[in-house]
Amino acid sequence: MKTILCVDDDPRAIRMVGRLLKGKPFNLVSVTDPTQVEEALKTHDIDLILLDVQMPQKSGLEVFDELKAACGDYPILFLTGYPAAFYLDEPEKITRWKTGFVDGRTDILYKPYEARDLYDKIESLIQKENPVTP
């Protein structure tokens, strides 16, 4: 069974992901504080990270950059209701896209989304060949 880490400051969003994935072959681990991601990765064998963008302690994009710098190999699916975070309207965003998103192991799903879309994107990212190396 694959383990998914869901990082979202809104517990309701995490519960929704849990309901949408109920009955699917995934174990869901969650944190509501993005500063706890590193500890969750040490504690659990994570196969994929679901990552919110807008969080008060640290943005999902900051977490993404830290993960890519530290280990680079985790597949990440952004779940966001904030599409402007991904507009390529600033040099920093363009650089992030060119260096971090082109590996085929990063995707975006905009809220609200359907259960099937969530499941399909998760399956697609988990199936990528690159192994996760902590």
Backbone as a chain_set.jsonl record, in Angstrom:
{"seq": "MKTILCVDDDPRAIRMVGRLLKGKPFNLVSVTDPTQVEEALKTHDIDLILLDVQMPQKSGLEVFDELKAACGDYPILFLTGYPAAFYLDEPEKITRWKTGFVDGRTDILYKPYEARDLYDKIESLIQKENPVTP", "coords": {"N": [[0.841, -1.171, 0.0], [0.588, 2.194, -0.85], [1.862, 5.196, 0.608], [0.645, 8.368, 1.332], [1.427, 11.709, 1.944], [-0.361, 14.331, 3.169], [-0.385, 17.749, 3.134], [-1.746, 20.409, 4.556], [-3.07, 23.373, 5.857], [-5.674, 23.491, 6.589], [-7.794, 21.517, 8.295], [-10.232, 20.532, 7.343], [-9.885, 20.297, 4.606], [-8.024, 18.261, 4.504], [-9.55, 16.174, 5.598], [-11.424, 15.963, 3.545], [-9.838, 15.05, 1.405], [-9.198, 12.553, 2.492], [-11.765, 11.376, 2.521], [-12.294, 11.324, -0.239], [-10.402, 9.547, -1.119], [-11.057, 7.25, 0.129], [-11.268, 3.76, 0.354], [-9.466, 3.38, -1.643], [-6.176, 2.197, -2.6], [-4.381, 3.433, -0.582], [-2.502, 4.762, 2.117], [-3.126, 7.394, 4.208], [-1.348, 10.028, 5.509], [-1.151, 12.934, 7.497], [-0.372, 16.434, 7.926], [-0.944, 19.551, 9.476], [0.637, 21.673, 9.725], [3.094, 23.066, 7.881], [5.738, 23.121, 8.656], [6.189, 20.721, 9.796], [6.689, 18.814, 7.92], [9.24, 17.699, 7.331], [9.716, 16.081, 9.606], [7.577, 14.272, 9.341], [8.363, 12.97, 7.022], [10.599, 11.644, 7.931], [9.456, 9.892, 9.714], [7.604, 8.324, 8.33], [7.284, 6.165, 5.47], [7.059, 7.714, 2.727], [5.32, 7.96, -0.325], [4.242, 9.859, -1.995], [3.5, 13.364, -2.057], [0.896, 15.46, -1.166], [0.239, 18.787, -1.537], [-0.702, 21.815, -0.22], [-0.902, 25.26, -1.28], [-1.284, 27.893, -0.156], [-0.496, 28.626, 2.981], [-0.229, 29.597, 6.408], [2.142, 29.33, 8.038], [4.249, 28.558, 6.381], [4.648, 28.688, 2.927], [3.328, 26.417, 0.459], [4.901, 26.417, -1.803], [7.373, 27.188, -0.79], [7.912, 24.957, 0.805], [8.045, 23.053, -1.222], [10.333, 23.966, -2.657], [12.293, 23.563, -0.677], [12.138, 20.762, -0.35], [12.893, 19.885, -2.918], [15.519, 20.824, -2.982], [16.64, 19.377, -0.872], [16.172, 16.583, -1.321], [14.843, 16.035, -3.703], [13.43, 13.91, -5.042], [10.77, 13.252, -4.395], [7.503, 12.686, -5.533], [5.166, 15.244, -6.149], [2.019, 16.64, -5.656], [0.369, 19.505, -6.1], [-2.374, 20.856, -4.439], [-4.633, 23.226, -4.875], [-6.507, 26.241, -4.435], [-5.675, 28.5, -5.476], [-4.79, 29.617, -8.189], [-3.169, 31.674, -9.21], [-0.691, 31.443, -8.074], [0.754, 29.919, -9.761], [0.981, 31.243, -12.129], [3.04, 32.283, -14.72], [4.398, 34.832, -14.27], [6.464, 36.134, -13.088], [10.025, 36.335, -12.688], [11.05, 34.543, -10.712], [9.04, 32.579, -10.525], [9.09, 31.529, -13.095], [11.672, 30.443, -13.153], [11.398, 28.505, -11.114], [9.522, 26.832, -12.344], [10.949, 25.94, -14.614], [13.105, 24.597, -13.433], [12.107, 22.962, -11.371], [9.6, 21.832, -11.944], [9.65, 20.411, -14.273], [10.347, 17.793, -14.186], [8.499, 15.801, -14.392], [7.44, 14.756, -12.143], [5.9, 16.362, -10.693], [2.811, 17.963, -10.229], [-0.29, 19.79, -10.66], [-3.416, 20.36, -9.16], [-6.388, 21.979, -9.294], [-8.555, 23.398, -6.884], [-12.095, 23.624, -6.768], [-12.044, 20.048, -7.042], [-12.63, 16.888, -8.656], [-13.122, 13.565, -7.339], [-12.203, 11.538, -9.038], [-10.359, 12.892, -10.663], [-8.414, 13.587, -8.771], [-7.56, 11.021, -7.936], [-6.605, 9.983, -10.394], [-4.436, 11.714, -10.98], [-2.79, 11.238, -8.762], [-2.222, 8.492, -9.127], [-0.849, 8.633, -11.588], [1.453, 10.13, -10.891], [2.621, 8.488, -8.934], [3.297, 6.279, -10.414], [5.535, 6.997, -11.833], [8.914, 6.361, -12.794], [11.197, 7.083, -11.253], [12.821, 6.355, -8.253], [12.108, 7.142, -4.807], [14.453, 8.721, -2.851], [15.501, 9.175, 0.282]], "CA": [[0.0, 0.0, 0.0], [1.345, 3.433, -0.967], [1.574, 6.179, 1.649], [0.559, 9.74, 0.845], [1.468, 12.763, 2.946], [-1.193, 15.481, 2.81], [0.037, 18.926, 3.888], [-2.721, 21.489, 4.37], [-3.366, 23.996, 7.144], [-7.113, 23.373, 6.839], [-8.143, 20.114, 8.567], [-11.373, 20.126, 6.511], [-9.345, 19.89, 3.301], [-7.408, 16.944, 4.71], [-10.649, 15.207, 5.729], [-12.006, 15.787, 2.215], [-8.94, 14.149, 0.672], [-9.408, 11.23, 3.071], [-13.041, 10.839, 2.026], [-12.197, 11.068, -1.679], [-9.519, 8.395, -1.354], [-11.542, 6.093, 0.892], [-11.42, 2.559, -0.449], [-8.348, 3.301, -2.591], [-5.031, 1.527, -1.953], [-3.451, 4.414, -0.049], [-2.489, 5.126, 3.525], [-3.012, 8.844, 4.24], [-0.732, 10.663, 6.666], [-1.361, 14.358, 7.269], [0.1, 17.457, 8.847], [-1.568, 20.848, 9.227], [1.705, 22.66, 9.857], [4.111, 22.686, 6.896], [7.055, 22.955, 9.265], [6.268, 19.34, 10.265], [6.887, 17.913, 6.784], [10.506, 16.97, 7.481], [9.514, 15.037, 10.616], [6.695, 13.253, 8.752], [9.155, 12.194, 6.054], [11.489, 10.766, 8.704], [8.637, 8.941, 10.457], [6.818, 7.481, 7.435], [7.819, 5.886, 4.144], [6.122, 8.471, 1.897], [5.426, 7.732, -1.764], [3.766, 11.035, -2.715], [3.1, 14.453, -1.172], [-0.153, 16.39, -1.582], [0.737, 20.008, -0.922], [-1.45, 23.053, -0.386], [-0.012, 26.381, -1.577], [-1.473, 28.991, 0.783], [-0.494, 28.235, 4.388], [0.341, 30.718, 7.157], [3.478, 29.119, 8.598], [5.193, 28.45, 5.275], [3.861, 28.365, 1.734], [3.615, 25.147, -0.197], [6.014, 26.616, -2.735], [8.596, 27.147, 0.015], [8.122, 23.548, 1.149], [8.466, 22.421, -2.47], [11.727, 24.334, -2.915], [13.121, 22.883, 0.327], [12.171, 19.336, -0.67], [13.691, 19.695, -4.131], [16.92, 21.051, -2.628], [17.102, 18.354, 0.063], [16.16, 15.209, -1.834], [14.435, 16.128, -5.097], [12.781, 12.791, -5.715], [9.39, 13.0, -4.017], [6.45, 13.205, -6.398], [4.374, 16.233, -5.434], [0.811, 17.131, -6.301], [-0.185, 20.688, -5.454], [-3.83, 20.983, -4.402], [-4.763, 24.635, -4.549], [-7.563, 27.102, -4.949], [-4.959, 29.731, -5.74], [-4.055, 29.398, -9.439], [-2.203, 32.739, -9.493], [0.625, 31.015, -7.601], [1.442, 29.216, -10.841], [1.104, 32.088, -13.312], [4.454, 32.539, -15.008], [4.441, 36.284, -14.429], [7.619, 36.656, -12.372], [11.222, 35.525, -12.961], [11.171, 33.45, -9.745], [8.088, 31.53, -10.9], [9.594, 30.912, -14.325], [12.814, 29.615, -12.761], [10.882, 27.334, -10.399], [8.895, 25.956, -13.332], [11.984, 25.34, -15.461], [14.011, 23.731, -12.686], [11.466, 22.044, -10.434], [8.36, 21.209, -12.389], [9.805, 19.726, -15.561], [10.81, 16.423, -13.971], [7.408, 14.851, -14.559], [7.056, 14.245, -10.827], [5.173, 17.444, -10.041], [1.594, 18.312, -10.957], [-1.163, 20.725, -9.976], [-4.843, 20.117, -9.263], [-7.05, 23.16, -8.759], [-9.787, 23.215, -6.117], [-12.557, 22.292, -6.346], [-11.719, 18.98, -7.979], [-13.41, 15.654, -8.535], [-12.389, 12.428, -6.795], [-11.529, 10.817, -10.128], [-9.192, 13.68, -11.071], [-7.42, 13.423, -7.721], [-7.034, 9.663, -8.014], [-5.825, 9.836, -11.636], [-3.158, 12.431, -10.862], [-1.975, 10.495, -7.801], [-1.749, 7.278, -9.802], [0.131, 9.02, -12.603], [2.703, 10.525, -10.242], [3.208, 7.343, -8.229], [3.79, 5.337, -11.41], [6.794, 7.445, -12.431], [9.967, 5.396, -12.541], [12.25, 7.519, -10.333], [12.563, 5.971, -6.866], [12.318, 8.162, -3.793], [15.654, 8.471, -2.058], [15.564, 10.163, 1.363]], "C": [[0.894, 1.244, 0.0], [0.909, 4.417, 0.112], [1.679, 7.585, 1.076], [0.596, 10.681, 2.036], [0.666, 13.945, 2.43], [-0.823, 16.639, 3.733], [-0.925, 20.057, 3.569], [-3.046, 22.066, 5.744], [-4.84, 23.896, 7.517], [-7.469, 21.9, 7.058], [-9.321, 19.617, 7.73], [-10.894, 19.651, 5.143], [-8.698, 18.509, 3.403], [-8.487, 15.871, 4.839], [-11.29, 14.926, 4.375], [-11.135, 14.854, 1.368], [-9.121, 12.722, 1.177], [-10.691, 10.587, 2.579], [-12.952, 10.482, 0.544], [-11.346, 9.839, -1.991], [-9.945, 7.148, -0.585], [-11.769, 4.91, -0.053], [-10.332, 2.393, -1.506], [-7.144, 2.722, -1.86], [-3.967, 2.496, -1.438], [-3.616, 4.545, 1.452], [-2.25, 6.635, 3.561], [-2.453, 9.298, 5.581], [-0.894, 12.158, 6.435], [-0.685, 15.21, 8.329], [-0.581, 18.765, 8.468], [-0.557, 21.992, 9.35], [2.828, 22.258, 8.9], [5.516, 22.574, 7.473], [7.245, 21.532, 9.804], [6.533, 18.332, 9.145], [8.147, 17.073, 6.956], [10.364, 15.82, 8.478], [8.622, 13.916, 10.072], [7.459, 12.377, 7.76], [10.126, 11.25, 6.756], [10.712, 9.626, 9.349], [7.929, 7.923, 9.567], [7.548, 7.285, 6.105], [6.838, 6.479, 3.125], [6.394, 8.224, 0.415], [5.035, 8.951, -2.586], [3.334, 12.082, -1.692], [2.022, 15.28, -1.862], [0.108, 17.681, -0.823], [-0.136, 21.204, -1.261], [-0.45, 24.178, -0.648], [-0.085, 27.445, -0.487], [-1.573, 28.457, 2.212], [0.211, 29.326, 5.177], [1.779, 30.524, 7.638], [4.563, 29.162, 7.514], [4.373, 28.073, 4.053], [4.25, 26.998, 1.182], [4.762, 25.262, -1.187], [7.352, 26.64, -2.0], [8.932, 25.711, 0.402], [8.64, 22.794, -0.072], [9.948, 22.699, -2.747], [12.672, 23.632, -1.942], [13.25, 21.392, 0.022], [13.043, 19.064, -1.891], [15.178, 19.87, -3.832], [17.474, 19.915, -1.768], [17.188, 16.966, -0.563], [15.647, 15.106, -3.258], [13.545, 15.062, -5.683], [11.329, 12.526, -5.338], [8.426, 13.513, -5.076], [5.538, 14.105, -5.57], [3.193, 16.654, -6.285], [0.312, 18.319, -5.488], [-1.7, 20.626, -5.562], [-4.107, 22.416, -3.98], [-5.995, 25.285, -5.15], [-6.987, 28.444, -5.354], [-4.137, 29.593, -7.029], [-3.014, 30.464, -9.748], [-0.795, 32.368, -9.023], [1.438, 30.374, -8.717], [1.464, 30.003, -12.153], [2.584, 32.393, -13.51], [4.656, 34.022, -15.295], [5.602, 36.94, -13.688], [8.822, 35.759, -12.654], [11.375, 34.343, -12.008], [10.253, 32.279, -10.108], [8.551, 30.797, -12.16], [10.76, 29.992, -14.008], [12.351, 28.357, -12.051], [10.283, 26.335, -11.382], [9.952, 25.213, -14.14], [12.856, 24.35, -14.707], [13.311, 22.677, -11.844], [10.288, 21.283, -10.955], [8.513, 20.37, -13.649], [10.223, 18.265, -15.416], [9.723, 15.377, -14.161], [6.905, 14.277, -13.254], [6.346, 15.304, -10.005], [3.958, 17.773, -10.887], [0.754, 19.226, -10.07], [-2.607, 20.303, -10.205], [-5.544, 21.273, -8.558], [-8.352, 22.79, -8.063], [-10.882, 24.069, -6.746], [-12.233, 21.261, -7.439], [-12.589, 17.768, -7.692], [-12.527, 14.525, -8.01], [-11.596, 11.711, -7.883], [-10.277, 11.553, -10.595], [-8.062, 13.547, -10.055], [-6.758, 12.057, -7.824], [-6.152, 9.477, -9.258], [-4.466, 10.515, -11.535], [-2.229, 11.721, -9.876], [-1.39, 9.25, -8.463], [-0.66, 7.591, -10.822], [1.48, 9.365, -11.965], [3.387, 9.357, -9.546], [3.832, 6.359, -9.224], [5.107, 5.752, -12.054], [7.92, 6.541, -11.959], [10.974, 5.805, -11.469], [11.926, 7.101, -8.901], [12.808, 7.149, -5.923], [13.543, 7.78, -2.986], [15.774, 9.533, -0.984], [16.972, 10.692, 1.581]], "O": [[1.849, 1.324, 0.772], [-0.264, 4.468, 0.484], [2.663, 7.942, 0.428], [-0.115, 10.478, 3.019], [0.976, 14.499, 1.375], [-0.93, 16.532, 4.954], [-0.926, 20.596, 2.463], [-3.272, 21.315, 6.692], [-5.21, 24.191, 8.654], [-7.45, 21.116, 6.109], [-9.412, 18.425, 7.436], [-11.446, 18.701, 4.588], [-8.815, 17.691, 2.49], [-8.363, 14.789, 4.265], [-11.658, 13.788, 4.084], [-11.654, 13.966, 0.692], [-9.191, 11.786, 0.381], [-10.714, 9.399, 2.256], [-13.478, 9.453, 0.12], [-11.55, 9.175, -3.007], [-9.275, 6.116, -0.64], [-12.38, 5.048, -1.112], [-10.285, 1.372, -2.191], [-7.094, 2.752, -0.631], [-2.797, 2.398, -1.809], [-4.721, 4.451, 1.986], [-1.264, 7.11, 2.997], [-3.003, 8.997, 6.64], [-0.786, 12.617, 5.298], [-0.457, 14.778, 9.459], [-0.773, 19.054, 7.287], [-0.891, 23.15, 9.098], [3.451, 21.213, 9.09], [6.396, 21.991, 6.84], [8.346, 21.175, 10.225], [6.594, 17.129, 9.396], [8.117, 15.861, 6.745], [10.838, 14.713, 8.223], [8.886, 12.739, 10.319], [7.217, 11.173, 7.677], [10.441, 10.18, 6.236], [11.238, 8.525, 9.514], [7.68, 6.794, 9.989], [8.328, 8.136, 5.678], [5.893, 5.808, 2.711], [7.537, 8.272, -0.04], [5.44, 9.076, -3.741], [2.866, 11.746, -0.604], [2.201, 15.742, -2.989], [0.189, 17.672, 0.405], [-0.296, 21.565, -2.428], [0.719, 24.065, -0.279], [0.945, 27.854, 0.048], [-2.601, 27.906, 2.607], [1.159, 29.928, 4.673], [2.555, 31.48, 7.64], [5.64, 29.726, 7.709], [3.49, 27.219, 4.142], [5.352, 26.501, 1.414], [5.511, 24.306, -1.386], [8.357, 26.164, -2.529], [10.089, 25.296, 0.337], [9.567, 21.992, 0.035], [10.718, 21.782, -3.035], [13.736, 23.159, -2.343], [14.338, 20.825, 0.123], [13.836, 18.123, -1.896], [16.007, 19.14, -4.375], [18.635, 19.533, -1.912], [18.169, 16.251, -0.356], [15.996, 14.157, -3.96], [12.948, 15.283, -6.737], [10.709, 11.638, -5.923], [8.524, 14.671, -5.48], [5.182, 13.775, -4.439], [3.334, 16.981, -7.464], [-0.113, 18.17, -4.342], [-2.246, 20.376, -6.637], [-3.84, 22.782, -2.836], [-6.455, 24.916, -6.231], [-7.722, 29.411, -5.551], [-2.914, 29.465, -6.965], [-2.062, 30.191, -10.479], [0.187, 32.919, -9.52], [2.663, 30.292, -8.632], [1.915, 29.489, -13.177], [3.288, 32.725, -12.556], [5.03, 34.417, -16.4], [5.711, 38.166, -13.664], [8.661, 34.553, -12.839], [11.782, 33.26, -12.428], [10.654, 31.12, -10.007], [8.411, 29.579, -12.262], [10.834, 28.881, -14.533], [12.839, 27.264, -12.336], [10.51, 25.13, -11.266], [9.861, 24.0, -14.327], [13.303, 23.36, -15.286], [13.867, 21.601, -11.623], [9.99, 20.193, -10.467], [7.572, 19.683, -14.044], [10.43, 17.577, -16.415], [10.005, 14.181, -14.096], [6.036, 13.405, -13.253], [6.204, 15.175, -8.789], [4.05, 17.855, -12.112], [1.047, 19.41, -8.888], [-2.98, 19.93, -11.317], [-5.321, 21.515, -7.371], [-9.144, 21.992, -8.565], [-10.589, 25.166, -7.222], [-12.163, 21.599, -8.62], [-13.196, 17.648, -6.628], [-11.314, 14.536, -8.219], [-10.449, 11.322, -7.667], [-9.257, 10.929, -10.888], [-6.896, 13.411, -10.427], [-5.532, 11.953, -7.8], [-5.077, 8.882, -9.177], [-3.456, 9.951, -11.957], [-1.027, 11.612, -10.119], [-0.19, 8.995, -8.361], [0.342, 6.88, -10.901], [2.526, 8.936, -12.451], [4.613, 9.254, -9.573], [4.803, 5.68, -8.89], [5.735, 4.951, -12.747], [7.877, 6.016, -10.846], [11.557, 4.93, -10.829], [10.867, 7.455, -8.384], [13.614, 8.035, -6.211], [13.656, 6.656, -2.498], [16.111, 10.677, -1.287], [17.188, 11.531, 2.455]]}, "num_chains": 1, "name": "protein.A"}
